[in-house]
Amino acid sequence: MKVALASDHGGIQIREEIRKLLEELHIEYEDFGCECADSVDYPDYALPVAEKVANGEFDRGILICGTGIGMSISANKVKGIRCALVHDIFSARMTRLHNNSNILAMGERVIGAGLAREIAQTWLQTDFEGGRHQTRIGKIAEYEEK
């Protein structure tokens, strides 16, 4: 698995925790920033990650901002992306099992680093269930083709 990782200024601390987790799990990743505490625009980080996941350069992406909302809205504008905003472990598991999410968004001002690690690990280690859920994902893909 290859993961694209990014945050805006509001997600730098959790992004660092996720980098450590990816290294511990021996998951290949690339960090797309940001590298500053000054205010930046979340679409500048979310959209490149989403495009790289959508075109197959990366299998999945993880995005962090203050709430996760801006990152998830931005990423979901890219065709083929199913970005899930998650702040609990159950949702992390279910968004992989049933929705085959390919990007995880979290909010640093909403959850702490420890929970973020647990969410990311659950999300990374849960496979898509397929079956009836694949039919539903297919309907989303069909709509995107209109």
ZADO-1210 file (C-alpha; in nm, 4 decimals, padded with zeros to 6 digits):
<atoms>
<atom x="00.0000" y="00.0000" z="00.0000" code="MET" pos="1"/>
<atom x="00.1164" y="00.3504" z="-00.0828" code="LYS" pos="2"/>
<atom x="-00.0355" y="00.6487" z="00.1034" code="VAL" pos="3"/>
<atom x="-00.0382" y="01.0210" z="00.0195" code="ALA" pos="4"/>
<atom x="-00.0407" y="01.2350" z="00.3347" code="LEU" pos="5"/>
<atom x="-00.1048" y="01.6079" z="00.3774" code="ALA" pos="6"/>
<atom x="-00.2344" y="01.8690" z="00.6165" code="SER" pos="7"/>
<atom x="-00.2864" y="02.2394" z="00.6315" code="ASP" pos="8"/>
<atom x="-00.1565" y="02.4517" z="00.9193" code="HIS" pos="9"/>
<atom x="-00.4362" y="02.3198" z="01.1443" code="GLY" pos="10"/>
<atom x="-00.3279" y="01.9560" z="01.1177" code="GLY" pos="11"/>
<atom x="00.0507" y="01.9550" z="01.1489" code="ILE" pos="12"/>
<atom x="00.0707" y="01.7789" z="01.4875" code="GLN" pos="13"/>
<atom x="-00.1588" y="01.4916" z="01.3950" code="ILE" pos="14"/>
<atom x="00.0117" y="01.4606" z="01.0559" code="ARG" pos="15"/>
<atom x="00.3387" y="01.3990" z="01.2406" code="GLU" pos="16"/>
<atom x="00.1723" y="01.1233" z="01.4472" code="GLU" pos="17"/>
<atom x="00.0341" y="00.9635" z="01.1310" code="ILE" pos="18"/>
<atom x="00.3799" y="00.9727" z="00.9704" code="ARG" pos="19"/>
<atom x="00.5175" y="00.7820" z="01.2703" code="LYS" pos="20"/>
<atom x="00.2329" y="00.5309" z="01.2454" code="LEU" pos="21"/>
<atom x="00.2934" y="00.4724" z="00.8743" code="LEU" pos="22"/>
<atom x="00.6620" y="00.4124" z="00.9449" code="GLU" pos="23"/>
<atom x="00.5807" y="00.1712" z="01.2292" code="GLU" pos="24"/>
<atom x="00.3433" y="-00.0205" z="01.0017" code="LEU" pos="25"/>
<atom x="00.6034" y="-00.0194" z="00.7217" code="HIS" pos="26"/>
<atom x="00.3597" y="00.1508" z="00.4859" code="ILE" pos="27"/>
<atom x="00.5132" y="00.3483" z="00.2023" code="GLU" pos="28"/>
<atom x="00.4004" y="00.7114" z="00.2014" code="TYR" pos="29"/>
<atom x="00.4764" y="01.0552" z="00.0687" code="GLU" pos="30"/>
<atom x="00.4164" y="01.3690" z="00.2739" code="ASP" pos="31"/>
<atom x="00.2786" y="01.6592" z="00.0717" code="PHE" pos="32"/>
<atom x="00.3003" y="01.9197" z="00.3492" code="GLY" pos="33"/>
<atom x="00.2338" y="02.1826" z="00.4682" code="CYS" pos="34"/>
<atom x="00.5507" y="02.2741" z="00.6502" code="GLU" pos="35"/>
<atom x="00.4462" y="02.5963" z="00.8220" code="CYS" pos="36"/>
<atom x="00.2339" y="02.7193" z="01.1105" code="ALA" pos="37"/>
<atom x="00.1105" y="03.0150" z="00.9042" code="ASP" pos="38"/>
<atom x="-00.2391" y="02.9991" z="00.7610" code="SER" pos="39"/>
<atom x="-00.2596" y="02.8202" z="00.4261" code="VAL" pos="40"/>
<atom x="-00.5513" y="02.7144" z="00.2051" code="ASP" pos="41"/>
<atom x="-00.6601" y="02.3516" z="00.2545" code="TYR" pos="42"/>
<atom x="-00.7579" y="02.2957" z="-00.1138" code="PRO" pos="43"/>
<atom x="-00.3921" y="02.3524" z="-00.2051" code="ASP" pos="44"/>
<atom x="-00.3106" y="02.0318" z="-00.0149" code="TYR" pos="45"/>
<atom x="-00.6302" y="01.8276" z="-00.0469" code="ALA" pos="46"/>
<atom x="-00.6694" y="01.8502" z="-00.4236" code="LEU" pos="47"/>
<atom x="-00.3189" y="01.7288" z="-00.5223" code="PRO" pos="48"/>
<atom x="-00.3494" y="01.4333" z="-00.2828" code="VAL" pos="49"/>
<atom x="-00.6952" y="01.3471" z="-00.4160" code="ALA" pos="50"/>
<atom x="-00.5743" y="01.3681" z="-00.7761" code="GLU" pos="51"/>
<atom x="-00.2814" y="01.1370" z="-00.7011" code="LYS" pos="52"/>
<atom x="-00.5126" y="00.8816" z="-00.5391" code="VAL" pos="53"/>
<atom x="-00.7691" y="00.9112" z="-00.8193" code="ALA" pos="54"/>
<atom x="-00.5091" y="00.8550" z="-01.0919" code="ASN" pos="55"/>
<atom x="-00.3598" y="00.5543" z="-00.9131" code="GLY" pos="56"/>
<atom x="-00.0237" y="00.6978" z="-00.8091" code="GLU" pos="57"/>
<atom x="-00.1262" y="00.6245" z="-00.4491" code="PHE" pos="58"/>
<atom x="-00.3647" y="00.3635" z="-00.3111" code="ASP" pos="59"/>
<atom x="-00.5020" y="00.5865" z="-00.0366" code="ARG" pos="60"/>
<atom x="-00.4688" y="00.9308" z="00.1151" code="GLY" pos="61"/>
<atom x="-00.4896" y="01.0848" z="00.4603" code="ILE" pos="62"/>
<atom x="-00.5749" y="01.4533" z="00.5038" code="LEU" pos="63"/>
<atom x="-00.5810" y="01.6592" z="00.8233" code="ILE" pos="64"/>
<atom x="-00.6977" y="02.0130" z="00.8912" code="CYS" pos="65"/>
<atom x="-00.8536" y="02.1849" z="01.1902" code="GLY" pos="66"/>
<atom x="-01.1904" y="02.0110" z="01.1567" code="THR" pos="67"/>
<atom x="-01.1337" y="01.7814" z="00.8578" code="GLY" pos="68"/>
<atom x="-01.4324" y="01.9397" z="00.6873" code="ILE" pos="69"/>
<atom x="-01.2480" y="02.1584" z="00.4376" code="GLY" pos="70"/>
<atom x="-01.0131" y="01.8780" z="00.3391" code="MET" pos="71"/>
<atom x="-01.2976" y="01.6306" z="00.2885" code="SER" pos="72"/>
<atom x="-01.5106" y="01.8722" z="00.0859" code="ILE" pos="73"/>
<atom x="-01.2134" y="01.9551" z="-00.1373" code="SER" pos="74"/>
<atom x="-01.1027" y="01.5942" z="-00.1874" code="ALA" pos="75"/>
<atom x="-01.4541" y="01.4810" z="-00.2741" code="ASN" pos="76"/>
<atom x="-01.4631" y="01.7214" z="-00.5699" code="LYS" pos="77"/>
<atom x="-01.2161" y="01.4930" z="-00.7487" code="VAL" pos="78"/>
<atom x="-01.3789" y="01.2212" z="-00.9598" code="LYS" pos="79"/>
<atom x="-01.3213" y="00.8766" z="-00.8121" code="GLY" pos="80"/>
<atom x="-01.2558" y="00.9950" z="-00.4610" code="ILE" pos="81"/>
<atom x="-01.4529" y="00.8711" z="-00.1642" code="ARG" pos="82"/>
<atom x="-01.3128" y="01.0785" z="00.1206" code="CYS" pos="83"/>
<atom x="-01.4578" y="01.0060" z="00.4634" code="ALA" pos="84"/>
<atom x="-01.4407" y="01.2539" z="00.7494" code="LEU" pos="85"/>
<atom x="-01.3920" y="01.0352" z="01.0561" code="VAL" pos="86"/>
<atom x="-01.3544" y="01.1115" z="01.4260" code="HIS" pos="87"/>
<atom x="-01.4225" y="00.7674" z="01.5782" code="ASP" pos="88"/>
<atom x="-01.2919" y="00.4144" z="01.5338" code="ILE" pos="89"/>
<atom x="-01.6271" y="00.2550" z="01.4408" code="PHE" pos="90"/>
<atom x="-01.6757" y="00.4959" z="01.1493" code="SER" pos="91"/>
<atom x="-01.3164" y="00.4383" z="01.0363" code="ALA" pos="92"/>
<atom x="-01.3844" y="00.0673" z="01.0133" code="ARG" pos="93"/>
<atom x="-01.7244" y="00.1019" z="00.8469" code="MET" pos="94"/>
<atom x="-01.6121" y="00.3540" z="00.5858" code="THR" pos="95"/>
<atom x="-01.3619" y="00.0991" z="00.4617" code="ARG" pos="96"/>
<atom x="-01.5872" y="-00.2079" z="00.4943" code="LEU" pos="97"/>
<atom x="-01.8964" y="-00.0593" z="00.3309" code="HIS" pos="98"/>
<atom x="-01.7881" y="00.2539" z="00.1421" code="ASN" pos="99"/>
<atom x="-01.4393" y="00.1588" z="00.0227" code="ASN" pos="100"/>
<atom x="-01.3200" y="00.5083" z="00.1154" code="SER" pos="101"/>
<atom x="-00.9875" y="00.5884" z="-00.0442" code="ASN" pos="102"/>
<atom x="-00.9109" y="00.9044" z="00.1551" code="ILE" pos="103"/>
<atom x="-00.9426" y="00.9585" z="00.5283" code="LEU" pos="104"/>
<atom x="-00.9935" y="01.3109" z="00.6639" code="ALA" pos="105"/>
<atom x="-00.9569" y="01.4060" z="01.0306" code="MET" pos="106"/>
<atom x="-00.9690" y="01.7247" z="01.2343" code="GLY" pos="107"/>
<atom x="-00.6867" y="01.8088" z="01.4739" code="GLU" pos="108"/>
<atom x="-00.9046" y="02.0520" z="01.6683" code="ARG" pos="109"/>
<atom x="-01.1669" y="01.7805" z="01.7108" code="VAL" pos="110"/>
<atom x="-00.9633" y="01.4761" z="01.8188" code="ILE" pos="111"/>
<atom x="-00.6288" y="01.4162" z="01.9842" code="GLY" pos="112"/>
<atom x="-00.3213" y="01.2495" z="01.8449" code="ALA" pos="113"/>
<atom x="-00.3815" y="00.9159" z="02.0193" code="GLY" pos="114"/>
<atom x="-00.7307" y="00.8745" z="01.8798" code="LEU" pos="115"/>
<atom x="-00.6145" y="00.9912" z="01.5371" code="ALA" pos="116"/>
<atom x="-00.3533" y="00.7133" z="01.5356" code="ARG" pos="117"/>
<atom x="-00.6152" y="00.4520" z="01.6286" code="GLU" pos="118"/>
<atom x="-00.8543" y="00.5793" z="01.3623" code="ILE" pos="119"/>
<atom x="-00.5845" y="00.5801" z="01.0947" code="ALA" pos="120"/>
<atom x="-00.4586" y="00.2339" z="01.1896" code="GLN" pos="121"/>
<atom x="-00.8110" y="00.0899" z="01.1824" code="THR" pos="122"/>
<atom x="-00.8792" y="00.2569" z="00.8480" code="TRP" pos="123"/>
<atom x="-00.5507" y="00.1386" z="00.6979" code="LEU" pos="124"/>
<atom x="-00.5948" y="-00.2199" z="00.8141" code="GLN" pos="125"/>
<atom x="-00.9599" y="-00.2682" z="00.7159" code="THR" pos="126"/>
<atom x="-01.0415" y="-00.4124" z="00.3745" code="ASP" pos="127"/>
<atom x="-01.3470" y="-00.3382" z="00.1627" code="PHE" pos="128"/>
<atom x="-01.6178" y="-00.6003" z="00.2084" code="GLU" pos="129"/>
<atom x="-01.7476" y="-00.5829" z="-00.1495" code="GLY" pos="130"/>
<atom x="-02.0676" y="-00.7692" z="-00.2318" code="GLY" pos="131"/>
<atom x="-02.3795" y="-00.5546" z="-00.2075" code="ARG" pos="132"/>
<atom x="-02.1568" y="-00.2623" z="-00.1139" code="HIS" pos="133"/>
<atom x="-01.9776" y="-00.2827" z="-00.4492" code="GLN" pos="134"/>
<atom x="-02.3120" y="-00.2293" z="-00.6222" code="THR" pos="135"/>
<atom x="-02.3595" y="00.0910" z="-00.4234" code="ARG" pos="136"/>
<atom x="-02.0098" y="00.2153" z="-00.4999" code="ILE" pos="137"/>
<atom x="-02.0772" y="00.1364" z="-00.8644" code="GLY" pos="138"/>
<atom x="-02.3836" y="00.3618" z="-00.8604" code="LYS" pos="139"/>
<atom x="-02.1673" y="00.6486" z="-00.7355" code="ILE" pos="140"/>
<atom x="-01.9124" y="00.5833" z="-01.0124" code="ALA" pos="141"/>
<atom x="-02.1894" y="00.5737" z="-01.2732" code="GLU" pos="142"/>
<atom x="-02.3193" y="00.9097" z="-01.1537" code="TYR" pos="143"/>
<atom x="-01.9712" y="01.0578" z="-01.1806" code="GLU" pos="144"/>
<atom x="-01.9648" y="00.9609" z="-01.5484" code="GLU" pos="145"/>
<atom x="-02.2680" y="01.1790" z="-01.6317" code="LYS" pos="146"/>
</atoms>
